[in-house]
Amino acid sequence: MKFRRKAQSTDPVQDAGTAIEAAATPDPTTGPFDVSQVEGDGVDRADLGSVLVPPIADRELRLQVDEQSGQVRAVMLAGADGACEFQAFAAPRNGDLWSEVRPQIAADMTRRGGQAVEREGRWGTELVCQMPVKRPDGTDATQPSRIIGINGDRWMLRASFLGRPAMDPDNTADWEDALAQIVVRRGDGAMPVGEPLPVKLPDDARRVR
């Protein structure tokens, strides 16, 4: 695997990252999974601490790494037609953290001049968002995104789809299947509800500039 350090980019699909050679994995049925559900299954996954990511056909795993601290700022699956950025958070056991934070995300979108509309999807209620942004040349544009929250065992996985999976949510089962292969490792330690679970570079990562 190859990791590349880079300053923050304005294009989320082009941010620095790591390529994992794609290989077929068993079709997910109820994922994303808790790490306890996949122990001993023999699948080789990139271990990023709180999330484990298997090789996924036609998807590239990219990590945005802070240049100064060396900490991972974002984890993303990228493809030819879009991307999926995801992060896991601490949540109460048998709770529904997504229902609590979803209105907050929608309100923040509105406060920043965008809009968010709820729809029902594979994992329940999700947000389809439109956010005004500036292109590198200074002209105005609109960034569509689709935000999904999935409640797990003392964790919540939040994912943001960009590109085609955001603009055509009814015809992106391939992207949803990719997200469903993610594994979350919550850990046993006590954490405040809503705290992001730590993400790290794999110990054997080869960093290049």
Backbone as a printed PyTorch tensor [residue, N CA C, xyz], in Angstrom:
tensor([[[  0.8440,  -1.1950,   0.0000],
         [  0.0000,   0.0000,   0.0000],
         [  0.8760,   1.2400,   0.0000]],

        [[  0.3940,   2.2730,  -0.6050],
         [  1.1450,   3.5130,  -0.6920],
         [  0.2900,   4.6490,  -0.1460]],

        [[  0.8500,   5.4110,   0.7640],
         [  0.1730,   6.5660,   1.3260],
         [  0.9380,   7.8150,   0.9310]],

        [[  0.2290,   8.8830,   0.6600],
         [  0.8780,  10.1170,   0.2580],
         [  0.3870,  11.2620,   1.1300]],

        [[  1.3180,  11.9970,   1.7000],
         [  0.9520,  13.1660,   2.4920],
         [  0.7120,  14.3430,   1.5440]],

        [[ -0.3060,  15.1300,   1.8910],
         [ -0.6270,  16.2570,   1.0310],
         [ -1.4350,  17.2610,   1.8110]],

        [[ -1.3070,  18.5250,   1.4640],
         [ -2.1240,  19.5570,   2.0920],
         [ -3.5530,  19.3930,   1.6510]],

        [[ -4.4660,  20.0540,   2.3550],
         [ -5.8760,  19.9370,   2.0650],
         [ -6.1760,  20.3770,   0.6520]],

        [[ -7.0430,  19.6410,  -0.0440],
         [ -7.4180,  19.9450,  -1.4120],
         [ -8.8450,  20.4180,  -1.4540]],

        [[ -9.1760,  21.1870,  -2.4980],
         [-10.5580,  21.6260,  -2.6720],
         [-11.3810,  20.5920,  -3.3970]],

        [[-10.7610,  19.5980,  -3.9830],
         [-11.4820,  18.5390,  -4.6860],
         [-11.4160,  17.2720,  -3.8710]],

        [[-12.5300,  16.8440,  -3.2280],
         [-12.4690,  15.6980,  -2.3340],
         [-12.1220,  14.4020,  -3.0450]],

        [[-12.4360,  14.3010,  -4.3500],
         [-12.1410,  13.0610,  -5.0600],
         [-10.6680,  12.9660,  -5.4080]],

        [[ -9.9790,  14.1060,  -5.4610],
         [ -8.5820,  14.1040,  -5.8470],
         [ -7.6410,  14.1930,  -4.6710]],

        [[ -8.1600,  14.1630,  -3.4260],
         [ -7.2930,  14.2710,  -2.2680],
         [ -6.3110,  13.1110,  -2.2200]],

        [[ -5.1940,  13.3250,  -1.5380],
         [ -4.1460,  12.3230,  -1.4720],
         [ -4.6530,  11.0620,  -0.8140]],

        [[ -4.0090,   9.9330,  -1.1630],
         [ -4.5150,   8.7380,  -0.5430],
         [ -3.7070,   7.5190,  -0.8310]],

        [[ -4.3710,   6.4040,  -0.6960],
         [ -3.7270,   5.1190,  -0.8720],
         [ -4.5370,   4.2700,  -1.8110]],

        [[ -3.8650,   3.5780,  -2.6920],
         [ -4.5590,   2.6840,  -3.5970],
         [ -4.4390,   1.2600,  -3.0740]],

        [[ -5.5510,   0.5730,  -3.0160],
         [ -5.5500,  -0.8360,  -2.6490],
         [ -5.9600,  -1.6110,  -3.8870]],

        [[ -5.1780,  -2.5760,  -4.2740],
         [ -5.5280,  -3.3620,  -5.4310],
         [ -6.8850,  -4.0230,  -5.2040]],

        [[ -7.8170,  -3.7830,  -6.1460],
         [ -9.1830,  -4.2650,  -5.9770],
         [ -9.2330,  -5.7820,  -6.0980]],

        [[-10.0490,  -6.3750,  -5.2740],
         [-10.2750,  -7.8130,  -5.3350],
         [-11.6930,  -8.0710,  -4.8720]],

        [[-12.3000,  -9.0780,  -5.4180],
         [-13.6780,  -9.3760,  -5.0730],
         [-13.7710,  -9.8500,  -3.6330]],

        [[-14.7780,  -9.3920,  -2.9260],
         [-15.0480,  -9.8390,  -1.5630],
         [-16.4840, -10.3220,  -1.5050]],

        [[-16.8490, -11.1190,  -0.4980],
         [-18.2120, -11.6250,  -0.4160],
         [-19.2200, -10.4840,  -0.3830]],

        [[-20.3310, -10.6730,  -1.0730],
         [-21.3620,  -9.6450,  -1.0940],
         [-21.9020,  -9.4150,   0.3120]],

        [[-21.9440,  -8.1650,   0.7570],
         [-22.4700,  -7.8760,   2.0880],
         [-23.9830,  -8.0310,   2.1120]],

        [[-24.5110,  -8.3980,   3.2520],
         [-25.9570,  -8.5250,   3.3930],
         [-26.5020,  -7.5760,   4.4390]],

        [[-25.7730,  -7.3890,   5.5280],
         [-26.2780,  -6.5480,   6.6020],
         [-25.2510,  -5.5130,   7.0550]],

        [[-24.2130,  -5.2960,   6.2480],
         [-23.1760,  -4.3550,   6.6460],
         [-23.6440,  -2.9190,   6.5810]],

        [[-22.8040,  -2.0110,   7.0790],
         [-21.4730,  -2.1710,   7.6690],
         [-21.4970,  -3.0470,   8.9250]],

        [[-20.3280,  -3.6160,   9.2260],
         [-20.2450,  -4.6140,  10.2770],
         [-19.4800,  -4.1100,  11.4900]],

        [[-19.8120,  -4.6780,  12.6430],
         [-18.9760,  -4.5280,  13.8240],
         [-17.8330,  -5.5270,  13.7130]],

        [[-16.6660,  -5.1750,  14.2450],
         [-15.5100,  -6.0520,  14.1110],
         [-15.7860,  -7.4440,  14.6790]],

        [[-16.6580,  -7.5420,  15.6720],
         [-16.9740,  -8.8420,  16.2700],
         [-17.6820,  -9.7680,  15.2880]],

        [[-18.2820,  -9.2060,  14.2370],
         [-19.0290, -10.0120,  13.2780],
         [-18.1430, -10.6230,  12.1930]],

        [[-16.9230, -10.1560,  12.0670],
         [-16.0810, -10.6160,  10.9600],
         [-14.8130, -11.3070,  11.4270]],

        [[-14.6650, -11.5240,  12.7170],
         [-13.4600, -12.1700,  13.2300],
         [-13.2940, -13.5550,  12.6110]],

        [[-12.0900, -13.7890,  12.0890],
         [-11.7860, -15.0950,  11.5220],
         [-12.3660, -15.3590,  10.1510]],

        [[-12.8650, -14.3220,   9.4520],
         [-13.4650, -14.5810,   8.1400],
         [-12.4260, -14.6620,   7.0240]],

        [[-11.1590, -14.3450,   7.3300],
         [-10.0900, -14.5010,   6.3530],
         [ -9.9530, -13.3720,   5.3470]],

        [[-10.7640, -12.3240,   5.4590],
         [-10.6740, -11.2010,   4.5280],
         [ -9.5440, -10.2720,   4.9570]],

        [[ -8.6760,  -9.9110,   4.0190],
         [ -7.5500,  -9.0100,   4.2980],
         [ -8.0420,  -7.5750,   4.1920]],

        [[ -8.0630,  -6.8560,   5.3120],
         [ -8.5740,  -5.4920,   5.3340],
         [ -7.4780,  -4.5160,   5.7480]],

        [[ -7.5300,  -3.3020,   5.2190],
         [ -6.6470,  -2.2320,   5.6680],
         [ -7.1090,  -1.8100,   7.0540]],

        [[ -6.2110,  -1.8940,   8.0430],
         [ -6.5490,  -1.6000,   9.4270],
         [ -6.2320,  -0.1360,   9.7160]],

        [[ -7.2770,   0.6730,   9.8390],
         [ -7.1190,   2.0950,  10.1080],
         [ -7.5280,   2.4420,  11.5290]],

        [[ -7.5000,   1.4550,  12.4000],
         [ -7.8700,   1.6940,  13.7910],
         [ -9.3530,   1.4840,  14.0030]],

        [[-10.1380,   2.5480,  13.8820],
         [-11.5750,   2.4420,  14.1250],
         [-12.3470,   1.9080,  12.9370]],

        [[-11.7470,   1.9070,  11.7550],
         [-12.3940,   1.3340,  10.5770],
         [-11.4310,   0.3990,   9.8630]],

        [[-11.9830,  -0.6720,   9.3370],
         [-11.2190,  -1.6330,   8.5620],
         [-11.8660,  -1.7290,   7.1890]],

        [[-11.0420,  -1.6470,   6.1370],
         [-11.5710,  -1.5320,   4.7840],
         [-10.9870,  -2.6320,   3.9090]],

        [[-11.8370,  -3.4980,   3.3410],
         [-11.3240,  -4.5380,   2.4570],
         [-11.0710,  -3.9800,   1.0640]],

        [[-10.3130,  -4.6790,   0.2310],
         [-10.2040,  -4.2680,  -1.1670],
         [-11.5850,  -4.3560,  -1.8160]],

        [[-11.9850,  -3.3180,  -2.5150],
         [-13.3020,  -3.2450,  -3.1410],
         [-13.1110,  -2.9470,  -4.6190]],

        [[-13.7080,  -3.7580,  -5.4650],
         [-13.5370,  -3.6130,  -6.9070],
         [-13.9270,  -2.2220,  -7.3720]],

        [[-13.0830,  -1.6200,  -8.2020],
         [-13.3290,  -0.3160,  -8.8270],
         [-13.3960,   0.8250,  -7.8210]],

        [[-12.8690,   0.6090,  -6.6270],
         [-12.8180,   1.6740,  -5.6260],
         [-11.3930,   1.7820,  -5.0910]],

        [[-10.9660,   3.0040,  -4.8450],
         [ -9.6320,   3.2660,  -4.3100],
         [ -9.7830,   3.8850,  -2.9260]],

        [[ -9.0560,   3.3610,  -1.9650],
         [ -9.0590,   3.9140,  -0.6150],
         [ -8.0710,   5.0620,  -0.5500]],

        [[ -8.5720,   6.2430,  -0.1460],
         [ -7.7180,   7.4270,  -0.0770],
         [ -7.7760,   8.0090,   1.3330]],

        [[ -6.6330,   8.3780,   1.8350],
         [ -6.5330,   8.9870,   3.1540],
         [ -5.9680,  10.3880,   3.0110]],

        [[ -6.6580,  11.3650,   3.5820],
         [ -6.1200,  12.7180,   3.6290],
         [ -5.4070,  12.8630,   4.9660]],

        [[ -4.1150,  13.1480,   4.9240],
         [ -3.2720,  13.1880,   6.1110],
         [ -2.7960,  14.6130,   6.3720]],

        [[ -2.9390,  15.0680,   7.6060],
         [ -2.4650,  16.3870,   7.9780],
         [ -0.9400,  16.4390,   7.8720]],

        [[ -0.4320,  17.4210,   7.1610],
         [  1.0000,  17.5080,   6.8910],
         [  1.8220,  17.6710,   8.1600]],

        [[  1.3350,  18.4280,   9.1180],
         [  2.1240,  18.7240,  10.3080],
         [  1.9820,  17.6650,  11.3970]],

        [[  0.7460,  17.2510,  11.6680],
         [  0.5270,  16.3120,  12.7630],
         [  0.6720,  14.8540,  12.3520]],

        [[  0.5330,  14.5730,  11.0510],
         [  0.5720,  13.2000,  10.5860],
         [ -0.7090,  12.4390,  10.8540]],

        [[ -1.7350,  13.1210,  11.3520],
         [ -2.9960,  12.4510,  11.6540],
         [ -3.8730,  12.3710,  10.4120]],

        [[ -4.6520,  11.2910,  10.3430],
         [ -5.5690,  11.1150,   9.2260],
         [ -6.7610,  12.0460,   9.4120]],

        [[ -7.0210,  12.8760,   8.4220],
         [ -8.1200,  13.8330,   8.5020],
         [ -9.3910,  13.3070,   7.8400]],

        [[ -9.2540,  12.4460,   6.8540],
         [-10.4330,  11.9430,   6.1500],
         [-10.1200,  10.6010,   5.5260]],

        [[-11.1260,   9.7340,   5.4860],
         [-11.0240,   8.4240,   4.8400],
         [-12.0750,   8.3810,   3.7490]],

        [[-11.6830,   7.9610,   2.5630],
         [-12.5740,   8.0440,   1.4240],
         [-12.3860,   6.8590,   0.4910]],

        [[-13.4990,   6.3760,  -0.0550],
         [-13.4820,   5.4640,  -1.1820],
         [-13.7730,   6.2830,  -2.4280]],

        [[-12.9230,   6.1940,  -3.4320],
         [-13.0840,   6.9900,  -4.6480],
         [-13.2360,   6.0730,  -5.8550]],

        [[-14.0600,   6.4960,  -6.7750],
         [-14.2620,   5.7660,  -8.0130],
         [-14.3190,   6.7210,  -9.1810]],

        [[-14.5710,   6.1960, -10.3730],
         [-14.5760,   7.0300, -11.5630],
         [-15.7220,   8.0250, -11.5790]],

        [[-16.8150,   7.7120, -10.8640],
         [-18.0020,   8.5550, -10.9340],
         [-18.3760,   9.2160,  -9.6100]],

        [[-17.5250,   9.1210,  -8.5980],
         [-17.8680,   9.7410,  -7.3280],
         [-16.9690,   9.2770,  -6.2030]],

        [[-17.4230,   9.5250,  -4.9940],
         [-16.6370,   9.1740,  -3.8140],
         [-17.5530,   9.0050,  -2.6180]],

        [[-17.0210,   8.3400,  -1.5960],
         [-17.7410,   8.1560,  -0.3380],
         [-16.7560,   8.3890,   0.7970]],

        [[-16.9730,   9.4680,   1.5530],
         [-16.1420,   9.7690,   2.7200],
         [-16.8750,   9.2860,   3.9620]],

        [[-16.1670,   8.6490,   4.8940],
         [-16.8490,   8.0690,   6.0400],
         [-16.0160,   8.1900,   7.3060]],

        [[-16.7300,   8.1790,   8.4530],
         [-16.0940,   8.2670,   9.7630],
         [-17.0130,   7.6380,  10.7900]],

        [[-16.4120,   6.9840,  11.7890],
         [-17.1800,   6.3440,  12.8540],
         [-17.1430,   7.2100,  14.1120]],

        [[-18.2360,   7.1660,  14.8770],
         [-18.3720,   7.9560,  16.0940],
         [-18.8380,   7.0660,  17.2440]],

        [[-18.4660,   7.4400,  18.4590],
         [-18.9450,   6.7300,  19.6400],
         [-20.4360,   7.0060,  19.8250]],

        [[-21.1760,   5.9740,  20.2160],
         [-22.6200,   6.1000,  20.3860],
         [-23.0580,   5.2520,  21.5710]],

        [[-24.2240,   5.5310,  22.1380],
         [-24.7220,   4.7180,  23.2510],
         [-25.1650,   3.3460,  22.7720]],

        [[-25.0730,   2.3640,  23.6430],
         [-25.5140,   1.0130,  23.2930],
         [-27.0250,   1.0400,  23.0290]],

        [[-27.4250,   0.4040,  21.9430],
         [-28.8440,   0.3210,  21.5470],
         [-29.4680,   1.6970,  21.3430]],

        [[-28.6400,   2.7060,  21.0730],
         [-29.1570,   4.0440,  20.8580],
         [-29.3870,   4.3330,  19.3820]],

        [[-29.8630,   5.5380,  19.1080],
         [-30.1140,   5.9820,  17.7380],
         [-29.4870,   7.3640,  17.5620]],

        [[-28.1580,   7.3900,  17.5520],
         [-27.4370,   8.6530,  17.4640],
         [-27.7460,   9.3780,  16.1590]],

        [[-27.9600,   8.6380,  15.0850],
         [-28.2120,   9.2720,  13.7910],
         [-29.4720,  10.1310,  13.8320]],

        [[-30.5150,   9.6830,  14.5010],
         [-31.7370,  10.4820,  14.5950],
         [-31.5120,  11.7630,  15.3810]],

        [[-30.5270,  11.7570,  16.2760],
         [-30.2270,  12.9420,  17.0580],
         [-29.3910,  13.9540,  16.2750]],

        [[-28.4240,  13.4620,  15.5160],
         [-27.5100,  14.3880,  14.8420],
         [-28.0110,  14.8070,  13.4600]],

        [[-28.9100,  14.0380,  12.8800],
         [-29.3820,  14.3760,  11.5310],
         [-30.0020,  15.7760,  11.4600]],

        [[-30.8990,  16.1480,  12.3800],
         [-31.4360,  17.5160,  12.3250],
         [-30.3550,  18.5820,  12.5130]],

        [[-29.3340,  18.2810,  13.2860],
         [-28.2520,  19.2370,  13.4950],
         [-27.4680,  19.4530,  12.2050]],

        [[-27.2350,  18.3650,  11.4670],
         [-26.5180,  18.4800,  10.1950],
         [-27.3420,  19.2910,   9.2050]],

        [[-28.6470,  19.0150,   9.1440],
         [-29.5240,  19.7470,   8.2280],
         [-29.5590,  21.2290,   8.5870]],

        [[-29.6280,  21.5400,   9.8840],
         [-29.6520,  22.9320,  10.3150],
         [-28.3450,  23.6410,   9.9740]],

        [[-27.2210,  22.9450,  10.1070],
         [-25.9290,  23.5330,   9.7810],
         [-25.8310,  23.8090,   8.2810]],

        [[-26.3760,  22.8950,   7.4610],
         [-26.3990,  23.1200,   6.0200],
         [-27.1640,  24.3890,   5.6920]],

        [[-28.3270,  24.5690,   6.3130],
         [-29.1480,  25.7470,   6.0750],
         [-28.4380,  27.0120,   6.5350]],

        [[-27.7860,  26.9330,   7.6960],
         [-27.0740,  28.0970,   8.2340],
         [-25.9780,  28.5610,   7.2900]],

        [[-25.3560,  27.6250,   6.5950],
         [-24.2630,  27.9640,   5.6830],
         [-24.7460,  28.2660,   4.2610]],

        [[-26.0510,  28.3930,   4.1040],
         [-26.5880,  28.7900,   2.8030],
         [-26.9960,  27.6560,   1.8940]],

        [[-26.9460,  26.4190,   2.3990],
         [-27.3420,  25.2780,   1.5870],
         [-28.7210,  24.7780,   1.9620]],

        [[-29.0300,  23.5670,   1.5380],
         [-30.2950,  22.9570,   1.8830],
         [-30.1160,  21.4590,   2.0340]],

        [[-30.9740,  20.8560,   2.8330],
         [-30.9230,  19.4170,   3.0670],
         [-32.3500,  18.8830,   3.1100]],

        [[-32.6050,  17.8460,   2.3330],
         [-33.9240,  17.2350,   2.2520],
         [-33.8090,  15.7710,   2.6650]],

        [[-34.7230,  15.3070,   3.4830],
         [-34.7020,  13.9140,   3.9200],
         [-35.3090,  13.0010,   2.8620]],

        [[-34.7560,  11.8020,   2.7680],
         [-35.3170,  10.7450,   1.9370],
         [-35.0980,   9.4260,   2.6420]],

        [[-35.8610,   8.4120,   2.2600],
         [-35.6890,   7.0790,   2.8320],
         [-34.8110,   6.2470,   1.9180]],

        [[-33.7850,   5.6470,   2.4870],
         [-32.8520,   4.8620,   1.6990],
         [-32.6120,   3.4980,   2.3120]],

        [[-31.5520,   2.8780,   1.9120],
         [-31.2230,   1.5090,   2.3370],
         [-31.0930,   1.3760,   3.8430]],

        [[-30.5480,   2.4160,   4.4910],
         [-30.3260,   2.3520,   5.9450],
         [-31.2790,   3.2690,   6.7080]],

        [[-32.4000,   3.6130,   6.0960],
         [-33.3580,   4.4800,   6.7680],
         [-33.2840,   5.9050,   6.2550]],

        [[-33.5890,   6.8550,   7.1180],
         [-33.6400,   8.2550,   6.7060],
         [-32.2380,   8.8140,   6.4680]],

        [[-32.0600,   9.4620,   5.3290],
         [-30.7890,  10.0770,   4.9810],
         [-31.0410,  11.5030,   4.4910]],

        [[-29.9660,  12.2330,   4.2560],
         [-30.0650,  13.6330,   3.8310],
         [-29.4800,  13.7990,   2.4350]],

        [[-30.2300,  14.4440,   1.5670],
         [-29.7370,  14.8470,   0.2500],
         [-29.5060,  16.3470,   0.3150]],

        [[-28.2650,  16.7650,   0.1160],
         [-27.8730,  18.1470,   0.3970],
         [-27.3560,  18.8530,  -0.8560]],

        [[-27.5170,  20.1640,  -0.8380],
         [-26.9530,  21.0480,  -1.8540],
         [-26.2540,  22.1830,  -1.1240]],

        [[-24.9740,  22.3640,  -1.4000],
         [-24.1930,  23.3850,  -0.6980],
         [-23.4850,  24.2910,  -1.7100]],

        [[-23.6810,  25.6130,  -1.6140],
         [-22.9530,  26.5190,  -2.5120],
         [-21.4590,  26.5130,  -2.1930]],

        [[-20.6270,  26.4550,  -3.2330],
         [-19.1750,  26.4430,  -3.0740],
         [-18.5420,  27.3490,  -4.1330]],

        [[-17.2690,  27.6300,  -3.9420],
         [-16.4960,  28.4020,  -4.9050],
         [-15.5590,  27.4780,  -5.6690]],

        [[-15.5690,  27.5750,  -6.9820],
         [-14.6070,  26.8400,  -7.7820],
         [-13.2320,  27.4890,  -7.6380]],

        [[-12.1700,  26.7500,  -8.0300],
         [-10.8270,  27.3340,  -7.9400],
         [-10.6860,  28.6500,  -8.6990]],

        [[-11.4940,  28.8340,  -9.7620],
         [-11.3980,  30.0690, -10.5370],
         [-12.2540,  31.1980,  -9.9610]],

        [[-12.9050,  30.9300,  -8.7960],
         [-13.6800,  31.9640,  -8.1370],
         [-15.1480,  32.0000,  -8.4910]],

        [[-15.5820,  31.2070,  -9.4610],
         [-16.9850,  31.1900,  -9.8510],
         [-17.7960,  30.3450,  -8.8730]],

        [[-19.0950,  30.6080,  -8.8320],
         [-19.9870,  29.9080,  -7.9220],
         [-20.4250,  28.5720,  -8.4990]],

        [[-20.6240,  27.6100,  -7.6010],
         [-21.1030,  26.2930,  -8.0050],
         [-21.9020,  25.7010,  -6.8420]],

        [[-22.5380,  24.5880,  -7.0900],
         [-23.2890,  23.8770,  -6.0610],
         [-22.7250,  22.4760,  -5.9060]],

        [[-22.4040,  22.0960,  -4.6680],
         [-21.8500,  20.7720,  -4.3640],
         [-22.9540,  19.8750,  -3.8170]],

        [[-23.3970,  18.8800,  -4.5940],
         [-24.3810,  17.9460,  -4.0610],
         [-23.7190,  16.8870,  -3.1960]],

        [[-24.3800,  16.4680,  -2.1550],
         [-23.8920,  15.3850,  -1.3190],
         [-25.0870,  14.6310,  -0.7550]],

        [[-24.8150,  13.4530,  -0.2990],
         [-25.8490,  12.6120,   0.2940],
         [-25.2610,  12.0050,   1.5580]],

        [[-25.8730,  12.3110,   2.6970],
         [-25.2970,  11.9270,   3.9830],
         [-26.1350,  10.8290,   4.6110]],

        [[-25.4520,   9.7610,   5.0190],
         [-26.0990,   8.5850,   5.5750],
         [-25.5370,   8.3160,   6.9660]],

        [[-26.3870,   7.9460,   7.8900],
         [-25.9490,   7.5450,   9.2170],
         [-26.4140,   6.1310,   9.5140]],

        [[-25.5110,   5.3090,  10.0100],
         [-25.8250,   3.9020,  10.2880],
         [-25.4620,   3.6080,  11.7350]],

        [[-26.4480,   3.2400,  12.5340],
         [-26.2290,   2.9350,  13.9420],
         [-25.7230,   1.5120,  14.1070]],

        [[-24.6490,   1.3510,  14.9010],
         [-24.1010,   0.0320,  15.1840],
         [-24.0700,  -0.2370,  16.6730]],

        [[-23.2030,  -1.1410,  17.0810],
         [-23.0690,  -1.5150,  18.4860],
         [-22.1440,  -0.5250,  19.1940]],

        [[-22.7270,   0.4880,  19.8220],
         [-21.9910,   1.5560,  20.4990],
         [-21.1970,   2.4210,  19.5180]],

        [[-21.5960,   2.4120,  18.2590],
         [-20.9730,   3.2880,  17.2750],
         [-22.0050,   3.7200,  16.2320]],

        [[-21.6870,   4.7970,  15.5520],
         [-22.4400,   5.2390,  14.3920],
         [-21.4520,   5.5280,  13.2760]],

        [[-21.7500,   5.0310,  12.0930],
         [-20.9210,   5.3130,  10.9220],
         [-21.6480,   6.3470,  10.0740]],

        [[-20.9790,   7.4640,   9.8460],
         [-21.5490,   8.5110,   8.9950],
         [-20.7930,   8.5390,   7.6740]],

        [[-21.5330,   8.5410,   6.5890],
         [-20.9330,   8.5300,   5.2620],
         [-21.5230,   9.6500,   4.4210]],

        [[-20.6720,  10.2730,   3.6130],
         [-21.1080,  11.3170,   2.6860],
         [-20.7580,  10.8870,   1.2720]],

        [[-21.7870,  10.7100,   0.4450],
         [-21.5830,  10.3840,  -0.9600],
         [-21.4440,  11.6640,  -1.7650]],

        [[-20.5190,  11.6570,  -2.7240],
         [-20.2850,  12.7740,  -3.6230],
         [-20.3360,  12.2720,  -5.0560]],

        [[-20.6760,  13.1530,  -5.9920],
         [-20.7360,  12.7480,  -7.3810],
         [-22.0260,  12.0060,  -7.7040]],

        [[-21.9300,  11.0110,  -8.5840],
         [-23.1250,  10.2910,  -9.0310],
         [-23.9320,   9.6880,  -7.8920]],

        [[-23.3140,   9.0530,  -6.8730],
         [-24.1330,   8.4880,  -5.8070],
         [-24.8980,   9.5320,  -4.9990]],

        [[-24.5110,  10.8000,  -5.1090],
         [-25.2720,  11.8690,  -4.4580],
         [-26.3790,  12.3900,  -5.3620]],

        [[-26.1010,  12.4510,  -6.6610],
         [-27.0550,  13.0440,  -7.6010],
         [-28.1050,  12.0630,  -8.0870]],

        [[-27.7990,  10.7730,  -8.0400],
         [-28.7300,   9.7540,  -8.5290],
         [-28.8710,   8.6480,  -7.4850]],

        [[-29.4570,   8.9810,  -6.3200],
         [-29.4560,   8.0370,  -5.1940],
         [-30.2480,   6.7580,  -5.4260]],

        [[-31.1520,   6.7610,  -6.4000],
         [-31.9670,   5.5680,  -6.6390],
         [-31.2660,   4.5400,  -7.5170]],

        [[-30.1090,   4.8790,  -8.0550],
         [-29.4190,   3.9710,  -8.9710],
         [-27.9440,   3.8420,  -8.6280]],

        [[-27.6580,   3.7240,  -7.3230],
         [-26.2540,   3.6400,  -6.8980],
         [-26.0490,   2.4780,  -5.9140]],

        [[-26.6640,   1.3500,  -6.2160],
         [-26.5130,   0.1850,  -5.3350],
         [-25.0580,  -0.2470,  -5.2260]],

        [[-24.2730,  -0.0240,  -6.2930],
         [-22.8630,  -0.4220,  -6.2440],
         [-22.1020,   0.3580,  -5.1810]],

        [[-22.4030,   1.6400,  -5.0410],
         [-21.7540,   2.4420,  -4.0080],
         [-22.2280,   2.0540,  -2.6180]],

        [[-23.5000,   1.7540,  -2.4950],
         [-24.0180,   1.3330,  -1.1900],
         [-23.4260,  -0.0180,  -0.7920]],

        [[-23.2440,  -0.9100,  -1.7640],
         [-22.6140,  -2.1980,  -1.4680],
         [-21.1750,  -2.0030,  -0.9990]],

        [[-20.4860,  -1.0070,  -1.5790],
         [-19.1110,  -0.7180,  -1.1460],
         [-19.0970,  -0.2420,   0.3060]],

        [[-19.9990,   0.6700,   0.6390],
         [-20.0750,   1.1660,   2.0090],
         [-20.4200,   0.0440,   2.9840]],

        [[-21.2490,  -0.8890,   2.5540],
         [-21.6860,  -1.9720,   3.4280],
         [-20.5710,  -2.9410,   3.7830]],

        [[-19.4240,  -2.8390,   3.1140],
         [-18.3070,  -3.7270,   3.4220],
         [-17.3690,  -3.1490,   4.4890]],

        [[-17.6240,  -1.9200,   4.9300],
         [-16.7880,  -1.3050,   5.9510],
         [-17.0260,  -1.9830,   7.3000]],

        [[-15.9550,  -2.1500,   8.0690],
         [-16.0240,  -2.7410,   9.4050],
         [-15.6150,  -1.6740,  10.4210]],

        [[-16.3520,  -1.5800,  11.5240],
         [-16.0650,  -0.5940,  12.5670],
         [-15.5400,  -1.3010,  13.8140]],

        [[-14.4420,  -0.7740,  14.3610],
         [-13.8930,  -1.2670,  15.6190],
         [-14.0830,  -0.1650,  16.6730]],

        [[-15.0380,  -0.3610,  17.5520],
         [-15.3810,   0.6520,  18.5520],
         [-14.3370,   0.7300,  19.6600]],

        [[-13.8230,  -0.4060,  20.1040],
         [-12.9360,  -0.4300,  21.2560],
         [-13.7400,  -0.4570,  22.5440]],

        [[-13.0880,  -0.8360,  23.6380],
         [-13.7790,  -1.0130,  24.9190],
         [-13.7720,   0.2220,  25.7990]],

        [[-12.9410,   1.1940,  25.4910],
         [-12.8120,   2.3580,  26.3600],
         [-14.0360,   3.2550,  26.3480]],

        [[-14.2390,   3.9460,  27.4660],
         [-15.3460,   4.8930,  27.5600],
         [-15.0400,   6.1360,  26.7270]],

        [[-16.0310,   6.6190,  25.9830],
         [-15.8750,   7.8100,  25.1600],
         [-17.1600,   8.6110,  25.2050]],

        [[-17.0710,   9.9310,  25.1130],
         [-18.2920,  10.7350,  25.0550],
         [-19.0980,  10.4070,  23.8040]],

        [[-20.4090,  10.4000,  23.9300],
         [-21.2740,  10.1530,  22.7870],
         [-21.0240,  11.2230,  21.7280]],

        [[-20.8500,  10.8030,  20.4970],
         [-20.5910,  11.7250,  19.4040],
         [-19.1320,  11.9900,  19.1300]],

        [[-18.2400,  11.4640,  19.9710],
         [-16.7970,  11.6390,  19.7680],
         [-16.3430,  10.8160,  18.5680]],

        [[-15.5770,  11.4180,  17.6320],
         [-15.0610,  10.6300,  16.5040],
         [-14.1240,   9.5280,  16.9930]],

        [[-14.2780,   8.3360,  16.4780],
         [-13.3620,   7.2550,  16.8090],
         [-12.0470,   7.4830,  16.0660]],

        [[-10.9100,   7.2550,  16.7220],
         [ -9.6190,   7.5970,  16.1180],
         [ -9.2950,   6.7560,  14.8940]],

        [[ -8.7190,   7.4220,  13.9060],
         [ -8.2620,   6.7760,  12.6730],
         [ -6.7580,   6.9230,  12.6030]],

        [[ -6.0730,   5.8730,  12.1720],
         [ -4.6100,   5.9050,  12.1040],
         [ -4.1350,   5.2830,  10.8040]],

        [[ -2.9090,   5.6330,  10.4420],
         [ -2.2780,   4.9630,   9.3150],
         [ -1.8780,   3.5570,   9.7210]],

        [[ -1.9840,   2.5900,   8.8400],
         [ -1.4830,   1.2430,   9.1590],
         [ -0.0080,   1.2820,   9.5070]],

        [[  0.4130,   0.4040,  10.3940],
         [  1.8040,   0.3830,  10.8390],
         [  2.7750,   0.1480,   9.7060]],

        [[  2.3400,  -0.5870,   8.6720],
         [  3.2560,  -0.9100,   7.5710],
         [  3.0930,   0.0430,   6.3970]],

        [[  2.4380,   1.1820,   6.6070],
         [  2.2340,   2.1310,   5.5050],
         [  3.5600,   2.7150,   5.0740]],

        [[  3.7640,   2.7900,   3.7780],
         [  4.9550,   3.4440,   3.2270],
         [  4.5600,   4.8450,   2.7940]],

        [[  5.0950,   5.8500,   3.4600],
         [  4.7260,   7.2210,   3.1990],
         [  5.6640,   7.8220,   2.1480]],

        [[  5.0780,   8.5020,   1.1730],
         [  5.8850,   9.1590,   0.1490],
         [  5.3700,  10.5760,  -0.0100]],

        [[  6.2700,  11.4530,  -0.4240],
         [  5.8700,  12.8430,  -0.6360],
         [  5.7790,  13.1090,  -2.1320]]])
